[in-house]
Amino acid sequence: MKVCGVTDIGCHRKDNQDSYDARQLERDIGLLVVCDGMGGAKAGSVASSVAAETFIAAVEAAAAEGIPQDWHHRERLLSDACRQANEKVYRLSQERSEYEGMGTTLVGALVQPGAACLVHVGDSRGYVLENNSIHRATVDHSLVQLLVDRGEITPAQARVHPQKNLITRALGVDSQVECDVTWLEPSAGSRLLLCSDGLTNVLEDETILELSGREEEPERFCRTLLELTLERGAPDNVTVVLAQL
């Protein structure tokens, strides 16, 4: 397994409010997280960095004696880490006036060949690329996703909707948060991609898949995704994290 990631401020933002981490806990187990902060420039970056750091630390502490093999225990491990990150960001927002109202998305994963557990809050996404196909593994907690689910707009219309950036669930906004957990069974040679909406608001799934087929080297694939997003204007911060199985 190989893990890697990149982030960039984009073409129009003054600050990068995205944060990420990608590391190997054991030889064949990767731990990944992407957070996209919101709030004032400083508050948004604080929310995302605190959430990512707390999430990683919580998973590592819980797994100090070994990663649990049981799916239920892995699910609880990630859910607990997400809740700890929520509590930390929320507490900071209550203690310091300059952080009031801050929050962040979070998408994180424990991944190994044949088994991946994802947890997410907000509209940062997880994808699996395998067998010349791309599958979105997360469902956005966003207004436009609700409209798509109700059949009021199409996915294509959602991409250009004026309220596409409104999320219905965020980490750190309330004292408690509901996180979604997804189980996957990725095949050997597949790729697990986590990203902020700065990527997916610019590149369509088909483009991501095409670039994956063109770039065999994981770091180069991440860099190519970033470079194309920047070439196309990158109105937001862009973050890409990858686990190559």
C-alpha positions as a printed Julia matrix, in Angstrom:
245×3 Matrix{Float64}:
   0.0    0.0     0.0
   1.03   3.57   -0.67
  -0.6    6.74    0.71
  -0.08  10.33   -0.4
  -1.82  13.68   -0.6
  -1.64  17.26   -1.87
  -3.38  20.53   -1.07
  -3.41  23.99   -2.63
  -4.96  27.35   -1.82
  -6.52  27.53   -5.29
  -6.72  30.54   -7.59
  -9.02  32.9    -5.7
  -8.82  32.26   -1.95
  -6.63  34.19    0.46
  -6.22  31.28    2.87
  -6.19  27.51    2.64
  -8.91  26.22    4.98
  -8.37  22.59    3.96
  -6.34  20.17    6.07
  -5.35  16.56    5.47
  -3.25  13.68    6.72
  -2.26  10.39    5.12
  -0.17   7.8     6.94
   0.35   4.08    7.34
  -0.43   2.63   10.77
   0.8   -0.8     9.82
   2.41  -2.14    6.68
  -0.9   -2.76    4.9
  -3.26  -0.35    6.73
  -3.64   3.31    5.8
  -5.27   6.11    7.78
  -6.52   9.08    5.77
  -8.48  12.26    6.51
  -9.55  15.4     4.64
 -11.23  18.39    6.32
 -12.61  21.53    4.65
 -13.08  24.35    7.15
 -15.65  27.1     7.23
 -15.93  30.36    9.12
 -13.68  33.4     9.04
 -10.38  32.86    7.28
  -8.55  32.03   10.5
 -11.47  30.16   12.08
 -11.96  27.91    9.07
  -8.34  26.84    8.95
  -8.3   26.3    12.71
 -11.43  24.14   12.54
 -10.07  21.92    9.78
  -6.58  21.52   11.24
  -7.85  20.8    14.77
 -10.39  18.3    13.43
  -7.84  16.47   11.3
  -5.24  16.35   14.08
  -7.76  15.22   16.7
  -9.2   12.55   14.41
  -5.78  11.09   13.6
  -4.65  11.18   17.24
  -7.85   9.5    18.43
  -7.57   6.67   15.91
  -3.9    6.1    16.69
  -4.55   6.09   20.44
  -7.4    3.62   20.1
  -5.33   1.4    17.82
  -2.18   1.51   19.95
  -2.44  -2.21   20.68
  -3.34  -3.12   17.11
  -6.04  -2.34   14.55
  -9.23  -4.31   15.32
 -10.11  -6.78   12.59
 -13.81  -6.85   13.43
 -15.82  -4.52   11.21
 -18.05  -3.37   14.06
 -15.06  -2.34   16.17
 -13.47  -0.43   13.3
 -16.74   1.4    12.7
 -16.94   2.38   16.35
 -13.28   3.43   16.36
 -13.78   5.86   13.46
 -17.12   7.14   14.77
 -15.6    7.83   18.18
 -12.65   9.64   16.59
 -15.04  11.79   14.55
 -17.03  12.67   17.66
 -13.85  13.58   19.56
 -12.87  15.91   16.71
 -16.35  17.46   16.82
 -16.11  18.04   20.58
 -12.67  19.67   20.27
 -13.71  22.08   17.5
 -17.01  22.92   19.2
 -15.31  23.6    22.53
 -12.86  26.0    20.88
 -15.71  27.81   19.15
 -17.38  28.32   22.55
 -14.24  29.41   24.38
 -12.93  32.0    21.91
 -15.09  34.66   20.29
 -12.97  34.8    17.13
 -13.8   31.13   16.49
 -17.54  31.45   17.07
 -19.57  29.54   14.46
 -16.6   27.79   12.89
 -16.93  24.26   11.55
 -15.53  21.82    9.06
 -16.32  18.84    6.92
 -14.51  15.57    7.57
 -14.0   12.44    5.53
 -11.69   9.82    6.97
 -10.83   6.21    6.28
  -9.07   3.14    7.58
  -8.15   1.17    4.49
  -6.38  -2.03    3.52
  -6.65  -4.38    0.55
 -10.12  -5.87    0.64
 -11.56  -3.7     3.42
 -12.09   0.02    3.89
 -14.15   1.83    6.5
 -15.08   5.46    5.76
 -16.61   8.06    8.07
 -17.82  11.44    6.89
 -19.65  14.63    7.8
 -20.39  17.29    5.18
 -19.6   17.3     1.46
 -15.98  16.2     1.27
 -16.04  12.91   -0.6
 -14.63   9.43   -0.86
 -14.25   7.56   -4.17
 -13.1    4.11   -5.18
 -11.41   3.72   -8.56
 -11.1    0.14   -9.77
 -11.68  -1.98  -12.89
 -11.84   1.11  -15.1
 -14.72   2.53  -13.09
 -15.28   5.2   -10.44
 -17.7    4.85   -7.54
 -18.6    7.59   -5.1
 -18.61   5.99   -1.66
 -20.08   8.92    0.29
 -23.32  10.89    0.02
 -22.99  14.65    0.48
 -24.68  16.27    3.45
 -25.7   19.26    1.37
 -28.74  21.18    0.2
 -28.28  20.24   -3.44
 -27.97  16.56   -2.54
 -31.33  16.79   -0.78
 -32.82  18.38   -3.9
 -31.33  15.61   -6.06
 -32.69  12.95   -3.71
 -36.16  14.5    -3.95
 -35.96  14.56   -7.74
 -36.22  18.35   -7.85
 -32.93  18.8    -9.71
 -30.57  16.54  -11.62
 -26.96  15.81  -10.6
 -25.84  17.97  -13.53
 -27.94  20.86  -12.27
 -26.55  20.35   -8.77
 -23.03  21.04  -10.05
 -23.98  24.59  -11.11
 -26.66  25.32   -8.52
 -26.15  28.76   -6.83
 -26.46  27.12   -3.39
 -24.22  24.13   -4.09
 -21.87  25.09   -1.25
 -24.51  24.97    1.48
 -23.99  21.92    3.69
 -26.63  20.47    5.99
 -24.24  18.85    8.44
 -20.85  20.02    9.69
 -18.39  19.04   12.38
 -17.91  21.48   15.28
 -21.09  23.52   14.83
 -23.05  21.72   17.58
 -22.02  19.81   20.68
 -22.94  16.54   18.97
 -22.79  15.43   15.36
 -24.13  12.49   13.38
 -21.5   10.88   11.17
 -22.11   8.4     8.36
 -20.03   5.23    8.19
 -19.56   3.29    4.95
 -17.95  -0.13    4.41
 -16.23  -1.02    1.16
 -14.42  -4.07   -0.2
 -11.9   -2.59   -2.66
  -9.97  -5.03   -4.77
  -6.18  -5.26   -4.94
  -4.8   -2.55   -7.21
  -7.73  -0.18   -6.63
  -7.47   3.38   -5.38
  -9.32   5.08   -2.53
  -9.53   8.83   -3.12
 -10.62  11.37   -0.5
 -11.05  15.0    -1.51
 -12.56  18.37   -0.67
 -15.24  19.89   -2.88
 -12.64  22.2    -4.37
 -11.75  19.23   -6.59
 -15.19  17.82   -7.36
 -16.78  21.2    -8.09
 -14.29  21.56  -10.94
 -13.53  18.03  -12.2
 -16.27  15.58  -13.1
 -16.05  11.94  -12.04
 -15.28  10.84  -15.6
 -12.3   13.19  -15.74
 -10.95  11.85  -12.45
 -11.27   8.3   -13.79
  -9.55   9.21  -17.05
  -6.61  10.76  -15.24
  -6.34   7.73  -12.96
  -5.99   5.49  -16.0
  -3.32   7.76  -17.42
  -1.22   8.19  -14.25
  -0.03   4.93  -12.7
   2.18   6.53  -10.06
   0.06   7.61   -7.02
   1.83  10.9    -6.25
   1.77  11.9    -9.88
  -1.95  11.12  -10.1
  -2.68  13.38   -7.13
  -0.49  16.12   -8.58
  -2.17  15.83  -12.0
  -5.63  16.17  -10.43
  -4.47  19.3    -8.63
  -2.77  20.8   -11.68
  -5.84  20.34  -13.89
  -8.1   21.86  -11.24
  -5.8   24.88  -11.06
  -5.73  25.15  -14.85
  -9.54  25.3   -14.81
  -9.65  28.17  -12.35
  -9.82  26.44   -8.93
 -12.2   28.88   -7.21
 -11.74  27.09   -3.88
  -9.02  25.33   -1.91
  -8.22  21.9    -3.36
  -7.17  18.79   -1.42
  -6.63  15.25   -2.66
  -5.58  12.22   -0.57
  -5.01   8.75   -2.03
  -4.46   5.2    -0.85
  -3.08   2.9    -3.55
  -3.99  -0.67   -2.69
